[in-house]
Protein backbone atom coordinates (compact mmCIF):
# COMPACT_ATOMS: atom_id res chain seq x y z
CA UNK A 1 0.00 0.00 0.00
CA UNK A 2 1.03 3.60 -0.53
CA UNK A 3 2.07 5.60 2.52
CA UNK A 4 3.99 8.75 3.47
CA UNK A 5 6.52 8.63 6.26
CA UNK A 6 10.02 9.47 7.45
CA UNK A 7 13.03 7.52 8.70
CA UNK A 8 15.04 10.49 10.04
CA UNK A 9 13.81 13.62 11.80
CA UNK A 10 14.60 16.44 9.40
CA UNK A 11 13.58 20.10 9.08
CA UNK A 12 10.59 20.59 6.81
CA UNK A 13 12.78 22.55 4.40
CA UNK A 14 14.57 19.28 3.55
CA UNK A 15 12.98 17.56 0.54
CA UNK A 16 13.30 14.22 2.37
CA UNK A 17 11.49 15.40 5.51
CA UNK A 18 8.59 13.23 4.31
CA UNK A 19 8.80 10.62 1.55
CA UNK A 20 6.44 8.37 -0.42
CA UNK A 21 6.89 4.71 0.57
CA UNK A 22 5.32 1.30 -0.09
CA UNK A 23 4.29 -0.84 2.91
CA UNK A 24 2.52 -4.16 3.40
CA UNK A 25 -1.24 -3.92 3.81
CA UNK A 26 -2.17 -4.84 7.42
CA UNK A 27 -4.93 -7.27 8.48
CA UNK A 28 -7.59 -6.70 11.15
CA UNK A 29 -7.85 -8.75 14.35
CA UNK A 30 -9.30 -8.36 17.83
CA UNK A 31 -11.14 -5.04 18.26
CA UNK A 32 -9.39 -3.45 15.28
CA UNK A 33 -11.01 -2.50 12.00
CA UNK A 34 -9.06 -1.99 8.78
CA UNK A 35 -10.02 1.30 7.16
CA UNK A 36 -9.43 2.23 3.53
CA UNK A 37 -8.56 5.91 3.90
CA UNK A 38 -10.21 8.43 1.59
CA UNK A 39 -9.23 11.77 3.15
CA UNK A 40 -7.05 13.09 5.95
CA UNK A 41 -6.34 16.31 7.82
CA UNK A 42 -3.04 17.59 9.18
CA UNK A 43 -2.51 18.88 12.71
CA UNK A 44 0.31 20.48 14.73
CA UNK A 45 0.88 17.12 16.42
CA UNK A 46 2.09 15.81 13.05
CA UNK A 47 5.04 18.17 12.80
CA UNK A 48 5.78 17.96 16.52
CA UNK A 49 6.14 14.19 16.26
CA UNK A 50 8.22 14.52 13.08
CA UNK A 51 10.55 16.94 14.84
CA UNK A 52 10.88 15.05 18.12
CA UNK A 53 10.41 11.32 17.53
CA UNK A 54 12.95 9.17 15.70
CA UNK A 55 11.54 6.08 13.94
CA UNK A 56 12.48 2.72 15.43
CA UNK A 57 14.48 -0.03 13.71
CA UNK A 58 14.87 2.02 10.55
CA UNK A 59 11.20 1.51 9.66
CA UNK A 60 9.32 4.50 8.23
CA UNK A 61 7.13 6.26 10.79
CA UNK A 62 3.72 7.10 9.40
CA UNK A 63 2.18 10.29 10.76
CA UNK A 64 -1.42 11.48 10.64
CA UNK A 65 -4.23 11.68 13.20
CA UNK A 66 -7.39 12.55 11.29
CA UNK A 67 -9.09 10.39 8.70
CA UNK A 68 -12.30 9.49 6.90
CA UNK A 69 -12.64 6.16 5.17
CA UNK A 70 -14.47 2.87 4.75
CA UNK A 71 -14.23 -0.22 6.94
CA UNK A 72 -12.95 -3.06 4.72
CA UNK A 73 -12.13 -5.65 7.42
CA UNK A 74 -13.24 -6.18 11.01
CA UNK A 75 -11.50 -8.17 13.74
CA UNK A 76 -13.25 -11.07 15.48
CA UNK A 77 -14.04 -8.99 18.59
CA UNK A 78 -15.45 -5.92 16.84
CA UNK A 79 -18.94 -5.10 18.16
CA UNK A 80 -20.04 -1.71 16.85
CA UNK A 81 -18.81 -1.49 13.25
CA UNK A 82 -19.09 -3.59 10.12
CA UNK A 83 -17.55 -3.80 6.67
CA UNK A 84 -18.88 -0.99 4.49
CA UNK A 85 -19.33 1.56 7.29
CA UNK A 86 -18.10 5.06 6.47
CA UNK A 87 -16.17 6.24 9.51
CA UNK A 88 -14.06 9.07 10.87
CA UNK A 89 -11.55 9.16 13.71
CA UNK A 90 -8.37 10.74 15.07
CA UNK A 91 -6.46 7.59 15.93
CA UNK A 92 -3.87 6.47 18.43
CA UNK A 93 -0.52 8.21 18.95
CA UNK A 94 1.21 4.89 19.72
CA UNK A 95 0.36 3.34 16.33
CA UNK A 96 1.05 4.08 12.69
CA UNK A 97 -0.96 7.05 11.45
CA UNK A 98 -3.46 7.98 8.78
CA UNK A 99 -1.03 8.98 6.01
CA UNK A 100 -1.50 5.64 4.28
CA UNK A 101 -3.99 3.87 2.00
CA UNK A 102 -5.06 1.50 4.81
CA UNK A 103 -4.92 1.75 8.60
CA UNK A 104 -5.73 -0.45 11.58
CA UNK A 105 -7.70 1.32 14.31
CA UNK A 106 -9.48 0.26 17.50
CA UNK A 107 -13.25 0.45 16.98
CA UNK A 108 -13.75 2.18 20.34
CA UNK A 109 -12.23 5.45 19.11
CA UNK A 110 -14.06 5.43 15.77
CA UNK A 111 -17.34 7.16 14.93
CA UNK A 112 -19.63 6.99 11.91
CA UNK A 113 -18.88 9.93 9.65
CA UNK A 114 -21.39 12.77 9.17
CA UNK A 115 -23.65 11.91 6.25
CA UNK A 116 -23.98 15.52 5.11
CA UNK A 117 -20.25 16.13 4.61
CA UNK A 118 -17.83 15.08 1.90
CA UNK A 119 -14.83 12.97 2.89
CA UNK A 120 -12.46 15.95 3.00
CA UNK A 121 -14.95 18.07 4.96
CA UNK A 122 -15.41 15.34 7.55
CA UNK A 123 -11.66 14.66 7.80
CA UNK A 124 -11.15 18.13 9.25
CA UNK A 125 -13.08 17.31 12.40
CA UNK A 126 -12.14 14.27 14.54
CA UNK A 127 -8.99 15.34 16.43
CA UNK A 128 -10.18 18.87 17.02
CA UNK A 129 -13.72 17.79 17.92
CA UNK A 130 -12.47 15.29 20.50
CA UNK A 131 -10.01 17.81 21.93
CA UNK A 132 -12.58 20.60 22.13
CA UNK A 133 -15.32 18.38 23.56
CA UNK A 134 -13.11 16.85 26.27
CA UNK A 135 -11.67 20.24 27.20
CA UNK A 136 -15.04 21.98 27.46
CA UNK A 137 -17.21 19.33 29.06
CA UNK A 138 -14.76 17.12 30.94
CA UNK A 139 -12.00 19.46 32.13
CA UNK A 140 -13.75 22.85 32.28
CA UNK A 141 -17.01 21.12 33.26
CA UNK A 142 -19.16 23.64 31.39
CA UNK A 143 -22.91 23.11 31.51
CA UNK A 144 -23.82 21.13 28.37
CA UNK A 145 -27.36 21.83 27.16
CA UNK A 146 -29.71 20.70 24.41
CA UNK A 147 -28.36 21.54 20.98
CA UNK A 148 -29.49 24.63 19.14
CA UNK A 149 -31.27 26.70 21.80
CA UNK A 150 -29.24 26.85 25.01
CA UNK A 151 -30.34 29.02 27.92
CA UNK A 152 -28.01 31.85 28.90
CA UNK A 153 -25.70 31.09 31.83
CA UNK A 154 -23.27 33.13 33.92
CA UNK A 155 -20.30 31.39 32.30
CA UNK A 156 -17.82 33.52 30.34
CA UNK A 157 -15.26 31.58 28.32
CA UNK A 158 -12.08 33.02 26.84
CA UNK A 159 -10.73 30.99 23.90
CA UNK A 160 -7.11 31.88 23.13
CA UNK A 161 -5.96 30.78 19.69
CA UNK A 162 -9.54 30.61 18.51
CA UNK A 163 -8.93 30.71 14.75
CA UNK A 164 -6.98 27.45 14.63
CA UNK A 165 -8.33 23.94 14.21
CA UNK A 166 -9.33 23.24 17.81
CA UNK A 167 -10.63 26.78 18.33
CA UNK A 168 -12.73 26.62 15.19
CA UNK A 169 -14.73 23.62 16.40
CA UNK A 170 -14.70 24.78 20.04
CA UNK A 171 -16.46 28.05 19.23
CA UNK A 172 -19.25 26.15 17.50
CA UNK A 173 -19.67 23.68 20.35
CA UNK A 174 -19.82 26.56 22.81
CA UNK A 175 -22.54 28.38 20.88
CA UNK A 176 -24.53 25.23 20.14
CA UNK A 177 -24.35 23.37 23.46
CA UNK A 178 -23.75 26.04 26.12
CA UNK A 179 -25.20 29.36 27.23
CA UNK A 180 -21.79 30.88 27.89
CA UNK A 181 -20.58 34.26 26.68
CA UNK A 182 -17.63 33.60 24.37
CA UNK A 183 -14.58 35.81 23.94
CA UNK A 184 -12.19 34.74 21.17
CA UNK A 185 -8.70 35.97 20.39
CA UNK A 186 -7.56 36.79 16.84
CA UNK A 187 -5.30 39.39 15.24
CA UNK A 188 -5.57 39.35 11.45
CA UNK A 189 -8.75 40.62 9.77
CA UNK A 190 -9.33 37.24 8.11
CA UNK A 191 -9.10 35.37 11.40
CA UNK A 192 -11.27 37.95 13.16
CA UNK A 193 -14.03 37.43 10.61
CA UNK A 194 -13.56 33.65 10.83
CA UNK A 195 -14.09 33.47 14.60
CA UNK A 196 -17.07 35.82 14.42
CA UNK A 197 -18.66 33.57 11.81
CA UNK A 198 -18.24 30.60 14.15
CA UNK A 199 -20.04 32.27 17.06
CA UNK A 200 -17.65 34.43 19.06
CA UNK A 201 -19.55 37.13 20.96
CA UNK A 202 -16.45 39.29 21.36
CA UNK A 203 -13.00 39.29 19.75
CA UNK A 204 -9.81 40.63 21.33
CA UNK A 205 -6.33 40.88 19.84
CA UNK A 206 -3.87 38.42 21.38
CA UNK A 207 -0.99 40.62 20.18
CA UNK A 208 -2.17 43.36 22.56
CA UNK A 209 -2.52 43.17 26.37
CA UNK A 210 -5.45 40.83 27.00
CA UNK A 211 -6.47 42.03 30.45
CA UNK A 212 -7.00 45.64 29.36
CA UNK A 213 -9.11 44.64 26.35
CA UNK A 214 -11.29 42.21 28.29
CA UNK A 215 -11.81 44.65 31.14
CA UNK A 216 -12.89 47.27 28.59
CA UNK A 217 -15.67 44.92 27.38
CA UNK A 218 -17.39 45.54 30.73
CA UNK A 219 -18.98 42.09 30.83
CA UNK A 220 -17.56 40.92 34.15
CA UNK A 221 -14.82 38.43 34.96
CA UNK A 222 -13.90 35.39 32.88
CA UNK A 223 -14.96 32.11 34.49
CA UNK A 224 -13.21 29.65 32.14
CA UNK A 225 -10.17 29.84 29.86
CA UNK A 226 -9.45 27.51 26.95
CA UNK A 227 -5.76 28.19 26.38
CA UNK A 228 -4.88 26.68 23.01
CA UNK A 229 -1.43 28.24 22.58
CA UNK A 230 1.20 30.38 24.35
CA UNK A 231 -0.16 29.55 27.82
CA UNK A 232 3.07 30.64 29.51
CA UNK A 233 2.85 34.07 27.86
CA UNK A 234 -0.74 34.70 28.95
CA UNK A 235 -0.84 33.13 32.42
CA UNK A 236 -0.52 36.44 34.29
CA UNK A 237 -3.35 37.92 32.21
CA UNK A 238 -5.54 34.90 32.93
CA UNK A 239 -5.08 35.32 36.66
CA UNK A 240 -5.89 39.03 36.45
CA UNK A 241 -9.13 38.67 34.50
CA UNK A 242 -10.50 35.47 36.00
CA UNK A 243 -13.18 35.03 38.62
CA UNK A 244 -12.09 33.25 41.81
CA UNK A 245 -12.56 29.47 41.57
CA UNK A 246 -12.29 29.68 37.79
CA UNK A 247 -10.87 26.96 35.55
CA UNK A 248 -8.08 27.01 32.96
CA UNK A 249 -7.58 24.18 30.47
CA UNK A 250 -4.66 24.06 28.05
CA UNK A 251 -3.49 21.89 25.17
CA UNK A 252 -0.06 23.34 24.37
CA UNK A 253 3.38 22.44 25.75
CA UNK A 254 4.83 25.34 27.75
CA UNK A 255 8.36 24.72 28.99
CA UNK A 256 7.42 25.97 32.45
CA UNK A 257 4.40 27.37 34.29
CA UNK A 258 4.44 29.02 37.70
CA UNK A 259 1.16 27.60 38.94
CA UNK A 260 1.63 29.20 42.35
CA UNK A 261 0.13 32.30 40.72
CA UNK A 262 -3.21 30.47 40.61
CA UNK A 263 -3.42 29.89 44.37
CA UNK A 264 -4.83 33.24 45.61
CA UNK A 265 -7.93 32.86 43.43
CA UNK A 266 -8.07 29.06 43.79
CA UNK A 267 -7.97 28.73 40.00
CA UNK A 268 -7.74 25.13 38.83
CA UNK A 269 -5.52 24.01 35.94
CA UNK A 270 -6.38 21.16 33.57
CA UNK A 271 -4.45 19.58 30.71
CA UNK A 272 -6.29 18.13 27.74
CA UNK A 273 -4.53 15.47 25.67
CA UNK A 274 -6.93 13.60 23.44
CA UNK A 275 -4.61 10.61 23.03
CA UNK A 276 -4.68 9.72 26.74
CA UNK A 277 -7.63 7.34 26.46
CA UNK A 278 -6.13 5.30 23.62
CA UNK A 279 -2.55 5.42 24.97
CA UNK A 280 -3.59 3.97 28.32
CA UNK A 281 -6.56 1.88 27.16
CA UNK A 282 -8.77 3.58 29.74
CA UNK A 283 -12.06 2.05 30.84
CA UNK A 284 -13.97 4.86 29.14
CA UNK A 285 -12.01 4.66 25.88
CA UNK A 286 -15.24 4.18 23.92
CA UNK A 287 -16.33 7.69 24.97
CA UNK A 288 -14.33 9.04 22.04
CA UNK A 289 -16.22 7.00 19.48
CA UNK A 290 -19.47 8.04 21.14
CA UNK A 291 -18.69 11.75 21.14
CA UNK A 292 -17.66 11.57 17.48
CA UNK A 293 -21.09 10.13 16.73
CA UNK A 294 -22.65 12.96 18.76
CA UNK A 295 -20.69 15.53 16.76
CA UNK A 296 -21.77 13.87 13.51
CA UNK A 297 -25.40 14.23 14.63
CA UNK A 298 -24.86 17.92 15.39
CA UNK A 299 -23.36 18.40 11.92
CA UNK A 300 -26.13 16.54 10.11
CA UNK A 301 -28.69 18.62 12.04
CA UNK A 302 -27.02 21.83 10.85
CA UNK A 303 -25.70 22.99 14.22
CA UNK A 304 -21.98 22.58 13.45
CA UNK A 305 -20.09 23.06 10.18
CA UNK A 306 -16.79 21.75 8.93
CA UNK A 307 -13.68 23.74 9.72
CA UNK A 308 -11.77 23.14 6.49
CA UNK A 309 -9.47 26.03 5.75
CA UNK A 310 -7.46 24.71 2.80
CA UNK A 311 -7.59 21.63 0.53
CA UNK A 312 -4.09 20.76 -0.70
CA UNK A 313 -5.05 17.98 -3.12
CA UNK A 314 -3.80 14.39 -3.20
CA UNK A 315 -2.29 12.57 -0.23
CA UNK A 316 1.42 12.47 -1.08
CA UNK A 317 4.74 13.56 0.37
CA UNK A 318 5.00 16.82 -1.57
CA UNK A 319 1.58 18.04 -0.46
CA UNK A 320 2.11 16.91 3.14
CA UNK A 321 5.39 18.84 3.26
CA UNK A 322 3.47 21.96 2.23
CA UNK A 323 0.91 21.28 4.96
CA UNK A 324 3.64 20.93 7.59
CA UNK A 325 5.28 24.17 6.42
CA UNK A 326 2.02 26.07 6.81
CA UNK A 327 1.35 24.67 10.28
CA UNK A 328 4.90 25.29 11.46
CA UNK A 329 4.58 28.91 10.30
CA UNK A 330 1.46 29.30 12.44
CA UNK A 331 -0.55 30.90 9.64
CA UNK A 332 -3.28 28.30 9.12
CA UNK A 333 -6.94 29.27 9.45
CA UNK A 334 -9.12 26.24 10.04
CA UNK A 335 -7.90 22.80 9.00
CA UNK A 336 -5.68 21.61 6.15
CA UNK A 337 -7.06 18.55 4.34
CA UNK A 338 -5.88 16.18 1.60
CA UNK A 339 -7.86 13.59 -0.30
CA UNK A 340 -7.19 10.44 -2.33
CA UNK A 341 -4.03 8.71 -3.47
N, C-alpha and C positions, 0 to 999 in steps of 0.2 A: 504494500500500500504506500501511497505518497504521504510524506510528512515533512515538516519543517522543524529543524532543531539546531543544536550547537554542541560542539565537543570541547570548546575552550571559551572561557569568559572573555569576550573582546568588547571594546567600545563600539557603539552602534555606527560609528563612521567607518569601521572596517567592513569591507564587502563580504567577509566571511563571518560576520557576527551572527548571522542566521543563514542556514543553507538548506537546499532541497535534498531530501534523502529518501531512500526506499527501505521500508521495514516490513517484517512479517505481519500478516493480519492476525490479530489475537482472536481467541475463542472464549465464549462466555461460560461461566460456571458459578455455582453458589448463588449469591444474591446479585451478581453482576448481570447487566444487560450489555450487549454490543450495539453501539449506535453508529450508523452511517452518517457522518457529519455533513450537513448542507451549508451551514453558515456559522461564523464565529465572531466574537468581539475581542478587542484587545484592551487590557487594563494596566494600570501602573505596576501591579504585582508581576506582570510579565517581564518588564525590564528590570525590576528589582531582583528577581530570581536570576535573570541572565547575568546581571552584574556581580551577584554575590555567591552563586552556587555553581560549583564545578561539577560537571557530569562524572558519574562513577564508571570505572572499568572501561573508559574510552568509548562508551555507548552514547549515541546522541541523546541529549535531553530534549524532550518535547514540551514546549510551553503551551499556555492557553487555558483559560478558565472561564469560558463562556461559549456555549454551543447550542445549536438547534439541529435536530436530525431525526432519523427514523430508527426505531428498534428493529434490528435484523436477526438477533439471537437473544435468547433469555436463558439464564442459568436455571438449574433444577429447583432452586429455592426461591425463585422470584415469585412474588405474590401479587403485586399491584400493576405490573405492566405486561404487555404482550407484543409479539412480533407485529409490526405495522403501526404501532403507536408513534405519533409525532410528539417529540419531547423537547424540553429545554432544561438546562442545568448549568451550574458553575463548576462543579467537579471537586476534586480532592487534591490538595497541594502535594501529597506524598506519592502521587501516581503520575504517569505520563499524561500530558495535557491534550487539549482539543485541536491543536494544530496538526491534524492528521485526518486521513480519510475515514478511519474507524477508531473507536475508543471504547474501552471497557469502563463502566461506571456503576457504582452501587445504586440499586433502584431507590433506596431510601432518600437520596438527595436529588432525585429527578422528579420533575413535574411535567404534566401534559402542557404542550405549548399553546399559547393563545390562538384561537381559531381565526381571529380577525386580523392577525398580523402576518406579513410575509416572513420567510425564514430570517432574512437579515434584520428586519425590524424586531423580531422576537429575540434574536441573539444578543441584542444590546442590553437585555434586562436582567438575566439571572443573578450574576455576582452583585450588581449594585442593588437589586431588589432585596436580596437576602441581607446584605449589609445594612441597608437603610431600615428594613423591617426589624431586624434584631436590635439595632441601636435604639430605634424609637420606642419599641413596645416591650423589649426585654430589659435593656439597660437603663434607659431614661424613664421607663414605666409610664409613658404618656397614656392618657385615657383614650382607648380605641373605641370608636363609635360605629354606628351603622353607616355604610358607604353612601356618599352623595349628599347628605343633608345633616351634618353634625351640628350639635348645639354648642354655642359659644362657651368656652371655659376661661378660667383665669390663667391659663398656661401661656407663656410667651417664649418661643423657641428661636434662638439665634443659630442659623446654619452658616458656618464659615467654610468657604470653598464651594458655594452653592451651585456654580455653573458647571461643575465637573460631572462625571458619571454618577457617582453616589448621590451628590446633591440634587441632580436633575430628577431622580426618581423619589428622593426623600421629600422634596417640596410637594410633589403630587400626592404622596401618601399622607402628608400632614394636612393638606387641604381637603382630601377626600375622607379621611378616617378620624380626624381630630378637630376640635374646636379651638385650637391654639392660634394665637397671633404669631405670624411667621416673619422674622427679619432675615433677609439673605444678604450675603456679601458678594460684591462683584465690582469690577473696576472699569472694564472696557464697555463701550456703548452696546456692542453686540451681546455681551454676557449679561448686561443689565436688562436688556429687553428679553433675553432668554429666560432669566429667573422670574421676571414679572409674568411672562406667559405661562409659567408653570405653577403660579399661585402665590408668589411672595407678596406679602402685604406691604412690606417696606424693604428698601434696598440701601445698604450703606457700603462705602468704599473701603475695602480692606487695606488699601495703600495709605489711608489716612487714619488718625487715631480713632479707634472704635468707640471707646467710652464716650467721648465728646459727641459723636454723631448719634449714638443711641440715646443718650440723655436728652439731646435736642428733640428727639421724636416725641417726648413727653407722654409716653405710654406706660410708664412704670418700669419696675425692674424685670430683668430676664430671669425666667425660672429654670430653663433648660438650655444647654449649649450642645450642639452637634459640631464638634471640631474636626473638620475633615482634612485640614492641612495646617502646618505651621503652628501647632499647639503651643510650643515653647515660646514663640514670639508673642502670642496673644494671651498667655495665662494671666498676666497682671490685669489686663483689661477685663477678662472674664470675672475675676474676683471683684473688681470695682463695680461692674454693672449688675451682678447677680443678686438675686434675693437670697437671704439666709436659707439654708437647707436645700439649696438648688442642686442640680445634677449636671455634670459635664461628662460627655462620652466622646471618645476620640478614636480615630482609625489610623493615624499616621504613626511615625516612628521617631519621636524626638529623642535626641541623644541623652537629655537629662531634663527632669521636671522637679522643681522645688515644691512638692505637694504640701509642705508646711504652710504655704500661703493660703491654703483652703481651710485651715482649721478654724480661724475666728468666725467664719460664717457657716461652719459645718457643711461645706460643700462636698458632695461625694464625687468620686472620679471612677469612670468605667471605661474599659477597653473593649472595643468590638473587633473581633477577628472571625470572619465567617467560616474559616476553615477549621475552627476548633472542633466542631461536632464530628466532622469526618476524620480528622487527624487522630482523635482519641476514641472514636467509635462510641460516642456517648449514648446513653439510654434513650435520649430524645432526638437521635439523629434524624429520624423520619420527619421531624418538624420542618426541616428545610424543604423536602418534597411537598409537604402540605402547604407551606406558605407560598411556594411557587404556584401551586394550583389556585390558591386564593388570589394571588396577583393576576393570574391569567383571567380569572372571573371578573376582576375589576376592569381589566383591559377590554374584555369582550362586552362589558356593560357600558363602556364609554367613559369610565371614571378616570382612567390612567392611560397615557399615550406613550409610545416608544420614545426613547431618548437618543436615537441615532443622530449623530452630528455629521459624520462623513463616511461614505462608502468608498473603500479603496480598491474594489474589484476582486479579482480571483485570490484564493488562498495560496500564496507562494512566498518564497523567501524575500524577493524584492519588495513586494507590497508590505510584508510584515516589518521589514526594516524601516520603511517609511512610517508605518504606524508607531513603532518604537521611538523614532526620532521626534515625532510630534508630541508624544506623551512625555518624553524626557525634557522637551522644551517647555512643557507646562502650558501650552497654548490651545489645547483641545477644548471644544465646547461640545458637551454631550459625548456620545460613544462613537468609537471608530469600529466599523464592521467590515468583514470580508466575506465572500460567498463563492462556493464552488471551487472545484479543482480543475 
